Amino acid sequence: MWNDATAPYTKFESWFYNAFIAQGMLPFMDRVQADLKLEAPEKGSLLDVGCGGGHILERLAEKFPQLTLAGVDLSEEQVDRANERLRPYVSRTQIRQGSALNLPYPPDKFDVILSTGSIKHWPDKVLGLSECLRVLKPGGRLLIMEADRGCRHKDVDNLFRHTKIPALLRPIFRSFFLLKVSGPSLDLDDVRDLAAKVPLTDCSVSRIKDVPAWVLDGVK
């Protein structure tokens, strides 16, 4: 991943993200959920594409006790971590290993598709979005969040304040983030071009305030 954004995570990269980065995404996920009024349908279903170690799914499981949750990730190590993290919710969660380009689900299955920090790793982003829409029910909601290539330095600093990275090391990781995370990612114009190639309605693309990320929000 660090040399090629579309390469699968190594075991070390999976461990590092899980140990130091993932927890820092939760406060921003909470705020985006509030800002966008992301309301899971009662007794509905949500799929997290590129779910990593299951941090976001765990938060959603706590907040929405009637929601059925699924996650898919390319990394076997991350799938194992997510299954362990979601063990208290095993009756309504399912985590599977798989690719965003070939999701292991039938058409029209989920009410909500969520993906956070994953799309930059997809070798074919249009195909990945098309797969998300294939397994999304008509009228269902697609929510994609990703690092913004056009982000500001102070937004990166704000992100790392919420992680477990020691303060003295954060300037190093800011440079790393700009070079290896947001650098190979997409900017707003890229995302708008992608969104125009798939059947989305009520689609919006915007930056997340004070966060080095953008959000695509649309309906199938």
Salt bridges, closest charged atoms under 4 A:
ASP30 OD2 - ARG59 NH1 2.33
ASP30 OD1 - LYS63 NZ 3.38
GLU58 OE1 - ARG85 NE 3.79
GLU84 OE1 - ARG87 NH2 2.66
ASP108 OD1 - LYS220 NZ 2.93
ASP111 OD1 - LYS137 NZ 3.46
GLU131 OE2 - ARG134 NE 2.71
GLU146 OE1 - LYS120 NZ 2.86
ASP148 OD2 - ARG207 NE 2.44
ASP155 OD2 - ARG152 NE 2.98
ASP157 OD1 - ARG174 NE 2.91
ASP187 OD2 - ARG149 NH2 2.87
ASP189 OD1 - ARG192 NH1 3.42
ASP190 OD2 - ARG149 NH1 2.83
ASP210 OD1 - ARG152 NH2 3.94
ASP217 OD2 - ARG141 NH2 2.63
